Amino acid sequence: MDAKNRVSLWTGRVGLVVLAFLLLTSAALAQTSKEPIKIGVLNELTGPLAVNGSEVNEGIKLYWQDEMANQVAGRPVRLIVEDSEGKPDVGLTKARKLVERDGAHLILGPVSSAVAAAFRDYLHERKVPTIITQATANQLTAERASPFVFRSAMSSYQQEAAGGWYVSAKLGYKRIAVVALDYVAGHEQADGFVKTFMEGGGQSVEKVLMPLGAIDVAPYITRIHSKASELDAVVGILWGPSAPQWMKAWDEYGLKGKLPLLGLGELVNETYLRQVGDAAIGIVSWLSYSPALDTPENKRFVQVFKKKYGKDPVYNNHLGYLAAKAGGEALRAVNGNVEDQARYLEALRKVRFEAPGGAFRFDDKQNAVIPTYIRRVEPVGGKLQNSVIDAVLDVDQFWKPPKR
């Protein structure tokens, strides 16, 4: 090979090396210069639902900070946390701020159904993908369903359907009183419970409603006490500060041991068990999660949660984790390209994974399909826990919302 050809060959090889270097450098620069994916976290951090919202946020942060290292497909993820205060007008204002000022690509929240209803139209019109973390209002994934709105928790009716059926058909109670909170979510959940309770063989229901956030439960438990001889059981569909107060009063008024107290699992949230103590022993509840679930995925979840926060997870922590992971799995499916909204929404609809609480997916209304566990409060290893005693895996069989 003559000198001219050798120089030409050498030049060509150098050129290829330089080109490869430039391509690699360009790709690296493009990767590091990617704008962060912005996730607006809009739950309640003050007001009657502050405990719920704070716990939901812990679950969200566990997924993004610890499991995903605040990135997906090499693209950074930034959580922007706001407080709706449980007030519809504040929630709408904060949603606008997250979208218009912060440029959020995805919204996670809220706990309050009233807040969710207030910002639903705005987020629908702005076409912002939203995963409701807890707000259970039926309409959000029924007659007011939106292609941009998902819910990773159960709806009001769906959450209570399995419980109502179980209390009548499996436990055999026919005459009950339902104690619920006097606002939209409380009404819907009580109605959902009563519907399947009556369909399962129930005969009569006495309804007692108390204000959201009520601390003085005496007037309401007195009504129950006066009718105790006419009842087979009492069902508490309660959360927030009213829940532990109700359990304490149940014991103080001498009803514990005389009349079964059952309830939505939020009544006996592990946070409240630590406050109430032995007064909660024996209460049977239904919910889509228990930290006592004996599965590999839940054991892993409990371990990493306890390492991060120094405590066992509760239902609300699991709800936050579900919302975060559903959004994250869809982001991974589109390689972090959240700007391709059509692809991202389609990926979100197809999300499937094994959650700490069991198999997770969305139905055709973009509402979560997850198991319901029947639990009983028991002392185990020096602490109280919600031991799983049964399960209703096909909750869909009870949930027939209006078609779109």
C-alpha positions as CSV (number, residue, x, y, z in Angstrom):
1,M,0.0,0.0,0.0
2,D,1.5,3.4,-1.0
3,A,1.8,6.3,1.3
4,K,-1.1,8.1,-0.2
5,N,-3.5,5.2,0.4
6,R,-2.1,4.8,4.0
7,V,-2.8,8.4,4.8
8,S,-6.2,8.1,3.3
9,L,-7.0,5.0,5.4
10,W,-5.6,6.6,8.6
11,T,-7.7,9.7,7.9
12,G,-10.8,7.6,7.4
13,R,-10.2,5.7,10.7
14,V,-9.6,8.9,12.6
15,G,-12.8,10.3,11.1
16,L,-14.8,7.3,12.2
17,V,-13.3,7.6,15.7
18,V,-14.1,11.3,15.9
19,L,-17.6,10.7,14.6
20,A,-18.3,8.0,17.1
21,F,-16.9,10.2,19.9
22,L,-19.2,13.1,18.7
23,L,-22.2,10.8,18.6
24,L,-21.6,9.4,22.1
25,T,-20.9,12.9,23.4
26,S,-24.0,14.2,21.8
27,A,-26.1,11.4,23.2
28,A,-24.6,12.0,26.7
29,L,-25.2,15.7,26.5
30,A,-28.8,15.1,25.2
31,Q,-29.4,12.7,28.1
32,T,-28.0,15.1,30.8
33,S,-29.7,18.1,29.3
34,K,-33.2,16.6,29.4
35,E,-35.7,18.6,31.2
36,P,-37.0,16.9,34.3
37,I,-40.4,15.2,34.4
38,K,-42.4,17.3,36.8
39,I,-45.0,15.5,39.0
40,G,-47.4,17.6,40.9
41,V,-48.3,16.1,44.3
42,L,-51.6,17.6,45.5
43,N,-52.8,16.0,48.7
44,E,-54.1,17.3,52.0
45,L,-51.4,18.3,54.5
46,T,-53.5,20.4,56.8
47,G,-57.2,20.1,57.9
48,P,-59.2,17.0,58.9
49,L,-57.6,14.9,56.2
50,A,-54.0,15.9,57.0
51,V,-53.0,12.5,58.3
52,N,-54.3,10.8,55.2
53,G,-52.5,13.2,52.8
54,S,-49.2,13.1,54.7
55,E,-49.2,9.3,54.7
56,V,-50.1,9.2,51.0
57,N,-47.2,11.4,50.3
58,E,-44.8,9.1,52.2
59,G,-45.8,6.3,49.8
60,I,-45.2,8.5,46.8
61,K,-41.8,9.5,48.0
62,L,-40.8,6.0,48.8
63,Y,-41.4,4.9,45.2
64,W,-39.7,7.9,43.5
65,Q,-36.9,8.7,45.9
66,D,-35.9,5.2,47.0
67,E,-37.0,2.8,44.3
68,M,-36.5,5.0,41.2
69,A,-33.8,7.4,42.5
70,N,-35.8,10.3,41.2
71,Q,-35.4,9.4,37.5
72,V,-36.8,7.2,34.8
73,A,-35.1,6.1,31.6
74,G,-32.2,8.4,32.5
75,R,-34.5,11.4,32.8
76,P,-34.7,13.2,36.2
77,V,-38.1,13.3,38.0
78,R,-39.0,16.2,40.2
79,L,-41.9,16.1,42.7
80,I,-43.6,19.4,43.4
81,V,-45.6,19.1,46.6
82,E,-48.6,21.3,47.3
83,D,-51.3,21.3,50.1
84,S,-55.0,21.5,49.0
85,E,-56.0,21.9,52.7
86,G,-59.0,19.8,51.9
87,K,-60.7,22.9,50.5
88,P,-62.1,22.8,46.9
89,D,-61.2,26.4,46.1
90,V,-57.6,26.0,47.4
91,G,-57.3,22.7,45.6
92,L,-58.3,24.3,42.3
93,T,-55.9,27.2,42.8
94,K,-53.0,24.8,43.6
95,A,-53.8,22.7,40.5
96,R,-53.6,25.7,38.3
97,K,-50.3,26.7,39.9
98,L,-48.9,23.3,39.3
99,V,-50.0,23.2,35.6
100,E,-49.5,26.9,34.6
101,R,-46.5,28.0,36.7
102,D,-44.7,24.7,37.4
103,G,-45.4,22.9,34.1
104,A,-46.4,19.7,35.8
105,H,-46.7,16.8,33.3
106,L,-48.6,14.6,35.8
107,I,-50.8,15.2,38.9
108,L,-51.0,12.8,41.8
109,G,-53.9,13.5,44.3
110,P,-56.0,14.3,46.1
111,V,-57.5,12.6,49.2
112,S,-60.7,14.7,49.3
113,S,-63.5,14.0,46.9
114,A,-64.7,17.6,47.1
115,V,-61.2,18.8,46.0
116,A,-61.1,16.2,43.2
117,A,-64.5,17.3,41.9
118,A,-63.4,20.9,42.0
119,F,-60.4,20.5,39.8
120,R,-61.6,17.7,37.6
121,D,-63.0,20.0,34.8
122,Y,-59.8,22.2,34.8
123,L,-57.5,19.2,34.5
124,H,-59.7,17.7,31.8
125,E,-59.8,20.8,29.8
126,R,-56.0,21.3,30.1
127,K,-55.5,17.6,29.2
128,V,-53.3,16.9,32.2
129,P,-52.8,13.3,33.1
130,T,-54.0,12.8,36.7
131,I,-54.0,9.8,39.0
132,I,-56.3,10.3,42.0
133,T,-54.6,8.9,45.0
134,Q,-57.6,8.4,47.3
135,A,-60.7,10.6,46.6
136,T,-63.4,8.0,46.2
137,A,-66.3,10.0,44.6
138,N,-68.0,7.6,42.2
139,Q,-68.6,10.1,39.5
140,L,-64.9,10.7,38.8
141,T,-64.6,7.3,37.1
142,A,-68.3,7.0,36.0
143,E,-70.6,9.7,34.6
144,R,-67.8,12.3,34.8
145,A,-65.0,10.1,33.6
146,S,-62.3,11.7,31.6
147,P,-59.6,10.1,29.4
148,F,-57.1,12.1,31.4
149,V,-58.2,11.1,34.9
150,F,-57.3,7.8,36.5
151,R,-57.8,6.5,40.1
152,S,-55.4,4.1,41.7
153,A,-57.7,3.7,44.7
154,M,-61.2,2.2,44.8
155,S,-64.3,4.3,44.2
156,S,-66.7,4.9,47.1
157,Y,-69.1,2.2,46.0
158,Q,-66.4,-0.2,44.9
159,Q,-64.6,0.2,48.3
160,E,-67.7,-0.8,50.3
161,A,-69.3,-3.3,47.9
162,A,-67.3,-6.3,49.1
163,G,-67.8,-5.3,52.8
164,G,-71.6,-5.0,52.5
165,W,-71.9,-8.3,50.8
166,Y,-69.5,-10.0,53.3
167,V,-71.3,-8.7,56.4
168,S,-74.7,-10.1,55.3
169,A,-73.8,-13.1,53.1
170,K,-70.8,-14.5,55.0
171,L,-71.2,-13.1,58.6
172,G,-74.9,-13.5,58.6
173,Y,-75.8,-10.1,60.2
174,K,-79.3,-8.9,59.2
175,R,-80.0,-5.8,61.3
176,I,-77.2,-3.2,61.5
177,A,-76.5,0.5,62.1
178,V,-74.1,2.3,59.7
179,V,-72.2,5.2,61.2
180,A,-70.7,7.4,58.4
181,L,-69.3,10.9,57.8
182,D,-71.7,13.5,56.6
183,Y,-70.2,14.6,53.3
184,V,-70.0,13.3,49.8
185,A,-67.5,10.5,50.3
186,G,-69.2,9.4,53.5
187,H,-72.7,9.3,51.9
188,E,-71.5,7.4,48.9
189,Q,-69.6,4.8,50.8
190,A,-72.5,4.3,53.2
191,D,-74.9,3.9,50.2
192,G,-72.5,1.4,48.5
193,F,-72.3,-0.7,51.7
194,V,-76.0,-0.7,52.3
195,K,-76.8,-1.7,48.6
196,T,-74.7,-4.9,48.7
197,F,-75.6,-5.6,52.3
198,M,-79.3,-5.6,51.4
199,E,-78.6,-7.6,48.2
200,G,-76.7,-10.2,50.3
201,G,-79.6,-10.8,52.6
202,G,-79.6,-7.8,55.0
203,Q,-83.0,-6.8,56.4
204,S,-82.7,-3.3,58.1
205,V,-80.2,-0.4,58.4
206,E,-80.1,2.5,60.8
207,K,-78.0,5.4,59.5
208,V,-76.1,7.7,61.8
209,L,-74.2,10.6,60.2
210,M,-71.5,12.8,61.9
211,P,-69.6,15.8,60.6
212,L,-66.2,15.2,58.9
213,G,-63.5,15.7,61.6
214,A,-65.9,15.3,64.5
215,I,-64.0,14.8,67.8
216,D,-67.0,14.7,70.2
217,V,-68.7,11.4,69.1
218,A,-70.9,11.1,72.3
219,P,-74.2,12.3,70.7
220,Y,-73.8,9.7,67.9
221,I,-72.7,6.7,70.0
222,T,-75.6,7.5,72.4
223,R,-78.0,6.9,69.6
224,I,-76.4,3.6,68.9
225,H,-76.5,2.6,72.6
226,S,-80.2,3.3,72.8
227,K,-80.9,0.8,70.0
228,A,-78.3,-1.8,70.8
229,S,-80.9,-4.5,71.5
230,E,-82.4,-4.1,68.1
231,L,-79.1,-4.6,66.2
232,D,-76.9,-7.5,65.2
233,A,-73.8,-5.3,64.6
234,V,-72.6,-1.7,63.9
235,V,-70.5,-0.7,60.9
236,G,-68.2,2.3,61.2
237,I,-67.4,4.0,57.9
238,L,-65.1,6.5,59.5
239,W,-61.7,8.0,58.9
240,G,-59.7,11.1,60.2
241,P,-59.9,12.1,63.8
242,S,-63.4,10.6,64.3
243,A,-62.1,7.0,63.8
244,P,-60.0,6.7,67.0
245,Q,-62.5,8.6,69.0
246,W,-65.3,6.3,68.0
247,M,-63.3,3.2,69.0
248,K,-62.4,4.7,72.4
249,A,-66.0,5.7,73.0
250,W,-67.2,2.2,72.0
251,D,-65.2,0.8,74.8
252,E,-66.0,3.5,77.3
253,Y,-69.8,3.2,76.7
254,G,-69.7,-0.5,77.4
255,L,-70.6,-1.6,73.9
256,K,-67.4,-3.6,73.3
257,G,-68.1,-7.2,73.8
258,K,-71.9,-6.7,73.7
259,L,-72.3,-5.7,70.0
260,P,-69.9,-6.4,67.2
261,L,-68.2,-3.4,65.7
262,L,-67.1,-3.7,62.1
263,G,-65.9,-1.2,59.6
264,L,-64.2,0.1,56.6
265,G,-60.5,-0.6,57.2
266,E,-59.6,3.1,57.6
267,L,-61.5,2.9,60.9
268,V,-58.7,0.7,62.2
269,N,-55.8,2.3,60.4
270,E,-52.6,1.1,62.1
271,T,-51.9,4.8,63.0
272,Y,-55.1,4.8,65.0
273,L,-54.4,1.3,66.5
274,R,-51.4,2.8,68.2
275,Q,-53.6,5.5,69.8
276,V,-56.5,3.3,70.8
277,G,-54.8,0.1,72.0
278,D,-56.8,-2.9,73.3
279,A,-60.1,-1.2,72.7
280,A,-59.7,-2.1,69.0
281,I,-59.0,-5.8,69.4
282,G,-61.5,-8.0,67.6
283,I,-62.8,-5.4,65.1
284,V,-63.4,-6.9,61.7
285,S,-62.8,-4.6,58.7
286,W,-62.4,-4.6,54.9
287,L,-59.7,-2.8,52.9
288,S,-57.4,-3.2,49.9
289,Y,-54.3,-3.5,52.1
290,S,-52.9,-4.8,55.3
291,P,-49.2,-4.6,56.3
292,A,-49.7,-8.1,57.7
293,L,-50.2,-9.6,54.2
294,D,-48.0,-12.6,53.9
295,T,-46.6,-12.2,50.3
296,P,-43.1,-11.6,49.1
297,E,-43.9,-8.2,47.6
298,N,-45.6,-7.0,50.7
299,K,-42.7,-8.2,52.9
300,R,-40.3,-6.3,50.7
301,F,-42.5,-3.2,50.8
302,V,-42.8,-3.3,54.6
303,Q,-39.0,-3.7,55.0
304,V,-38.0,-0.8,52.7
305,F,-40.7,1.4,54.1
306,K,-39.6,0.7,57.7
307,K,-36.0,1.4,56.8
308,K,-37.0,4.8,55.3
309,Y,-39.5,6.0,57.9
310,G,-38.8,3.9,61.0
311,K,-42.4,2.6,61.1
312,D,-44.6,0.0,59.5
313,P,-46.7,1.2,56.4
314,V,-50.4,1.8,56.6
315,Y,-53.2,1.8,54.0
316,N,-52.6,5.4,53.0
317,N,-48.9,4.8,52.4
318,H,-49.9,2.0,50.1
319,L,-52.3,4.2,48.2
320,G,-49.5,6.7,47.6
321,Y,-47.2,4.0,46.5
322,L,-49.8,2.6,44.0
323,A,-50.4,6.0,42.4
324,A,-46.6,6.7,42.1
325,K,-45.9,3.3,40.7
326,A,-48.7,3.3,38.2
327,G,-47.5,6.6,36.8
328,G,-43.9,5.4,36.9
329,E,-44.5,2.1,35.1
330,A,-46.2,4.0,32.3
331,L,-43.3,6.4,32.1
332,R,-40.9,3.5,31.8
333,A,-43.1,2.0,29.0
334,V,-42.6,5.2,27.0
335,N,-38.9,5.6,27.9
336,G,-39.6,8.8,29.9
337,N,-41.2,10.6,26.9
338,V,-44.1,12.0,28.8
339,E,-44.5,14.7,26.2
340,D,-45.9,12.1,23.8
341,Q,-49.2,12.2,25.7
342,A,-51.2,9.8,23.6
343,R,-48.6,7.1,24.1
344,Y,-48.2,7.9,27.8
345,L,-52.0,7.7,28.4
346,E,-52.2,4.4,26.5
347,A,-49.4,3.0,28.5
348,L,-51.1,4.1,31.7
349,R,-54.3,2.3,30.7
350,K,-52.3,-0.9,30.2
351,V,-50.3,-0.8,33.4
352,R,-50.2,-4.1,35.3
353,F,-48.0,-5.0,38.3
354,E,-47.9,-7.0,41.5
355,A,-48.4,-4.4,44.3
356,P,-47.8,-5.0,48.0
357,G,-51.6,-5.4,48.2
358,G,-51.9,-7.8,45.3
359,A,-52.4,-7.6,41.5
360,F,-53.1,-4.1,40.2
361,R,-54.6,-2.9,37.0
362,F,-57.0,-0.2,35.7
363,D,-60.5,-1.1,34.4
364,D,-62.1,0.4,31.3
365,K,-63.3,3.4,33.5
366,Q,-59.6,4.0,34.5
367,N,-60.4,3.0,38.0
368,A,-58.2,0.6,40.0
369,V,-59.0,-3.1,40.2
370,I,-57.4,-4.5,43.4
371,P,-58.4,-7.2,45.9
372,T,-60.4,-6.4,49.1
373,Y,-59.1,-8.1,52.3
374,I,-61.2,-9.0,55.3
375,R,-59.1,-8.3,58.4
376,R,-59.4,-8.6,62.2
377,V,-57.5,-6.6,64.8
378,E,-55.3,-9.0,66.8
379,P,-52.3,-8.6,69.2
380,V,-49.3,-10.2,67.5
381,G,-45.7,-9.9,68.6
382,G,-46.4,-7.2,71.2
383,K,-48.4,-4.9,68.8
384,L,-51.8,-4.8,67.2
385,Q,-52.2,-5.7,63.6
386,N,-54.9,-6.2,61.0
387,S,-54.6,-9.9,60.4
388,V,-56.0,-11.1,57.0
389,I,-58.8,-13.7,57.6
390,D,-60.4,-13.7,54.1
391,A,-60.4,-12.0,50.8
392,V,-62.7,-10.9,48.0
393,L,-60.5,-11.0,45.0
394,D,-63.1,-10.2,42.3
395,V,-64.5,-6.9,43.6
396,D,-65.7,-6.1,40.1
397,Q,-68.6,-8.6,40.5
398,F,-70.3,-6.1,42.9
399,W,-69.3,-2.9,41.1
400,K,-71.6,-1.9,38.3
401,P,-71.2,1.9,37.8
402,P,-73.1,3.8,35.1
403,K,-71.7,3.5,31.6
404,R,-70.0,6.4,29.9
